[in-house]
Structure formats: C-alpha cells, structure tokens
C-alpha cells in the first residue's frame, strides 16, 4: 500500500486537499488502497481503525464536522459508529 504523503510534513497546513473520497463501512471492514492524510467526520461517533504504523486504535467520541489528521489503512465496521466519513 503506497503512502503518497511519506515525504510530506504531517500537517493540514502543508497544503490544500488534492482529492477526497467518501467511504462507508456499512458493508463490512474497509481495507484502504492508499494512506490518506486524514478523515472528515460527518456524524459524531467512534472510529476503529488500523493506523499506518500497524497498530489498531479506537478513537472515541469524535466530533461531527471535524477533520482529524490520522493516517489509516483500514476502517472496522465493528467498533465504529461515526458516519459521513470523507478521506483526504
């Protein structure tokens, strides 16, 4: 899985979003084809993910309408309640 931002400074201030994709995990776990810079949360909740470093983490009580700078490779259906996700 290619990390297209591996040579970038890990911050939103590094530049504008160059692309985005809405994603849903309603049909099961979602293995990502690349490593996004972060995720936008449309509906508040929890998000269980595999991080780019290989660890599995659950981010609890993420606020709606916020972007989070997390480099993830997988989103789990079980353990996640946040919705309206957009990866950038």
DAGITA-V796020 format. One record per residue. PSI is psi as a letter, one per 20 degrees, with the letter a starting at -180 (999 if undefined). Layout:
((PSI) (PSI))
This chain:
((p) (p) (o) (i) (j) (i) (j) (q) (p) (m) (q) (h) (i) (i) (r) (r) (p) (i) (r) (q) (p) (q) (q) (q) (j) (h) (j) (a) (q) (o) (p) (q) (i) (r) (o) (r) (h) (a) (p) (p) (o) (h) (p) (q) (a) (q) (o) (p) (r) (p) (r) (h) (j) (i) (q) (p) (q) (o) (o) (q) (l) (p) (q) (q) (j) (q) (q) (p) (n) (p) (o) (q) (i) (q) (p) (p) (g) (p) (i) (p) (i) (q) (r) (l) (p) (p) (q) (999))
